[in-house]
Amino acid sequence: MKPKRMRKEGLERMIDKATYINAKGLICPYCGADSIEGGFIEVEAGEALQDMSCCQCRGKWQDIYHLVDVVPLGKEELWLTPRN
């Protein structure tokens, strides 16, 4: 799944990716405001994409999520061990 390239005319450049990721994606990567909204999450093969927007500057971008772990839920907490 390839991320979409989104740019709104007249917006300043985005902050660097490390700053945005270190802020846990809770700020607008254009203006730094915390008034952001996310759309539906599209999931496919260990990756998810979410269209995001800022209520303050109207900037638009896409967040990309990757599968990093799995944890058991409920009574099915036994992990199968691989057979040799």
N, C-alpha and C positions, 0 to 999 in steps of 0.2 A: 504494500500500500504506500503510495508516494504522497507526501504532504503537498497540499495546495499552496501555491504562492499567492499571498494576499497583500495588497498595498492600497491604501486610501490616499488619493491625491491630496497634497498639502500637508501631510503628517511629517513630523521630523523622523529621523532615523530611530530604529529600535535600540533600546539599551543592549548591552552585551548579554549573550545567552547565560553566562555564569551568574550574573546579577539576578536575572529573572528566575533561574532555577533555584538559586540560594534563597530567594524570597518565597519559595514553594509555589510559584505561579499565582500569588495572591495580589499582584500589582500589575498595572497596565505596562507593557514593555515599551510603550511610546511616551506616556506622560507621568508614569509612576503612581497614578491614582489607585485607590483600592476599591473603586466602584466598578467592578468587572462582572460580566455575566457569561455563562457558558451554555452552549447548545447541547443537543443530543450527542452521546458518545457512540462512535462507530467502532466496533471491535472486530478484529480479524487476525487470526494466527499469531497470538502473542503480542499484538500491538493494538493500541486504541488511539483514535484521533478525535479531538473536540474543537469545534469552532468557538472562538472566544471573541468578546467585544468589550469596549470600555464605554461606560455611560457618560463619562466626562468629555473625552476628546473624540469619541466615535471611532477609535482605531479598531482594526480587526486583525486577528491572527489565528493560528491553529496550534493547540497544544498536542504533543505526541507523548503517549504513555507506552511503556514496555513492561511486560511480565517479568517480575524479578523474584517472586517467591510463591509458594503454595503452602497453606496450612489446613489441617483437617478441621471439620466442623462436626459438632454433635457427637453421636456415639460411634461414628466411623473413624475414630482417632487412631486406629492401628494402621501402620504403614506396612505394605508388603515388602518383604526383603527379596532382592533379586536372586534367582536360582543360578547356581554355577553350572 
